[in-house]
Amino acid sequence: MSLDAIEFAENPEPRCPCVLLLDTSGSMSGNRIAALNAGLQTFKDDLLQDNLAAKRVELAIVAFDTTVRVEHEFATAEHFQPPTLTAQGLTYTASGINKALDLLQTRKLEYKNNGITYYRPWVFLITDGAPYGEEQ
């Protein structure tokens, strides 16, 4: 039995998948990346204050700079551990968006396969500017 199947059995609440799509390019260095890291912890703390949201909202993080990576797989607030992000590279926004959408599609299929209903997914894009570096 997968960890998700166990989690779904223990918590059969409908889910709201939420992807935080975060710019970690070089222009985010200094105060910007520090504020983003602090905001991740604040977001988790706020979710934990709402008992229903803590059971239903599942967070995942996709970070993008010159590379795109899943920094955190989907998890409810109690299992969400905000990573410490660092800034480097260029701003590959389009690749990040595509990764986030793929991650959501996979998660929705996991919900369906486990009989879990879900709300319309959320994607929050946090960036300091325009895409830079990807070929057209």
C-alpha positions as CSV (number, residue, x, y, z in Angstrom):
1,M,0.0,0.0,0.0
2,S,1.4,3.4,-1.0
3,L,1.9,6.3,1.5
4,D,-0.8,8.2,-0.4
5,A,-3.3,5.3,0.0
6,I,-2.6,5.3,3.7
7,E,-3.0,9.1,3.9
8,F,-6.2,9.0,1.9
9,A,-7.6,6.2,4.2
10,E,-6.8,8.2,7.3
11,N,-8.0,11.5,5.9
12,P,-10.8,11.0,3.3
13,E,-11.6,14.7,3.1
14,P,-11.9,16.2,-0.3
15,R,-8.6,17.8,-1.4
16,C,-7.5,21.1,-2.9
17,P,-4.1,20.6,-4.6
18,C,-2.0,23.7,-4.5
19,V,1.2,24.2,-6.4
20,L,3.5,27.0,-5.3
21,L,5.4,27.8,-8.5
22,L,8.5,29.8,-7.2
23,D,11.1,31.8,-9.1
24,T,14.5,31.0,-7.7
25,S,16.5,32.8,-10.4
26,G,19.5,34.9,-9.6
27,S,17.4,38.1,-9.6
28,M,15.6,36.7,-6.5
29,S,18.8,36.8,-4.4
30,G,19.1,38.7,-1.1
31,N,16.0,40.0,0.5
32,R,13.7,38.6,-2.1
33,I,14.6,34.9,-1.5
34,A,14.7,35.5,2.2
35,A,11.2,36.9,2.1
36,L,10.0,34.0,0.0
37,N,11.5,31.5,2.4
38,A,9.8,33.3,5.4
39,G,6.5,33.4,3.5
40,L,6.6,29.6,3.0
41,Q,6.7,29.0,6.8
42,T,4.0,31.6,7.4
43,F,1.8,30.0,4.8
44,K,2.2,26.6,6.5
45,D,1.6,28.1,10.0
46,D,-1.6,29.8,8.7
47,L,-2.9,26.6,7.1
48,L,-2.4,24.8,10.4
49,Q,-4.5,27.3,12.2
50,D,-7.6,26.3,10.1
51,N,-8.5,22.7,10.9
52,L,-10.5,22.1,7.7
53,A,-7.8,23.7,5.4
54,A,-5.1,21.7,7.2
55,K,-6.9,18.5,6.2
56,R,-7.9,19.5,2.6
57,V,-5.2,21.7,1.1
58,E,-2.2,19.8,-0.2
59,L,0.9,21.8,-1.0
60,A,3.6,21.1,-3.6
61,I,6.5,23.3,-4.6
62,V,8.0,23.7,-8.1
63,A,11.0,25.9,-8.2
64,F,12.4,27.3,-11.4
65,D,15.6,29.0,-12.5
66,T,17.8,27.6,-15.2
67,T,16.5,24.2,-14.0
68,V,13.0,23.2,-13.0
69,R,12.5,20.9,-10.0
70,V,9.9,19.6,-7.6
71,E,11.2,20.9,-4.3
72,H,8.3,19.3,-2.3
73,E,5.8,16.7,-3.3
74,F,2.1,17.1,-2.4
75,A,1.5,17.0,1.3
76,T,-1.1,18.3,3.8
77,A,0.0,21.2,6.1
78,E,1.1,18.9,8.9
79,H,3.5,17.0,6.6
80,F,4.7,20.0,4.6
81,Q,8.3,21.0,5.4
82,P,9.1,24.3,3.7
83,P,12.5,24.0,2.0
84,T,15.1,26.7,2.2
85,L,15.4,28.0,-1.4
86,T,18.4,29.6,-2.9
87,A,18.7,31.9,-5.9
88,Q,20.7,31.2,-9.0
89,G,20.5,31.1,-12.8
90,L,18.0,32.4,-15.3
91,T,14.2,32.5,-15.2
92,Y,12.7,29.6,-17.1
93,T,9.1,30.4,-16.3
94,A,7.4,28.5,-19.1
95,S,9.2,25.3,-18.1
96,G,8.1,25.8,-14.5
97,I,4.5,26.3,-15.5
98,N,4.5,23.1,-17.6
99,K,6.0,21.1,-14.7
100,A,3.4,22.5,-12.3
101,L,0.6,21.5,-14.7
102,D,2.0,18.0,-15.2
103,L,2.3,17.6,-11.4
104,L,-1.4,18.6,-11.0
105,Q,-2.5,16.2,-13.6
106,T,-0.7,13.3,-11.9
107,R,-2.1,14.3,-8.5
108,K,-5.7,14.5,-9.8
109,L,-5.3,11.0,-11.3
110,E,-4.1,9.7,-7.8
111,Y,-7.2,11.2,-6.2
112,K,-9.4,9.5,-8.8
113,N,-7.7,6.2,-8.3
114,N,-8.2,6.4,-4.6
115,G,-11.8,7.7,-4.6
116,I,-10.9,11.1,-3.2
117,T,-12.9,14.1,-4.5
118,Y,-11.1,17.3,-5.1
119,Y,-11.6,21.0,-5.6
120,R,-10.3,23.0,-8.6
121,P,-6.5,23.1,-8.2
122,W,-4.6,26.3,-7.3
123,V,-1.3,27.4,-8.8
124,F,0.4,30.4,-7.2
125,L,3.2,31.9,-9.3
126,I,5.6,34.0,-7.3
127,T,8.3,35.8,-9.4
128,D,10.0,39.2,-9.5
129,G,9.7,39.7,-13.2
130,A,9.7,38.5,-16.7
131,P,10.9,35.2,-18.1
132,Y,14.5,35.3,-19.2
133,G,16.7,32.6,-20.7
134,E,14.4,30.2,-22.4
135,E,14.5,29.8,-26.2
136,Q,11.3,30.7,-28.0
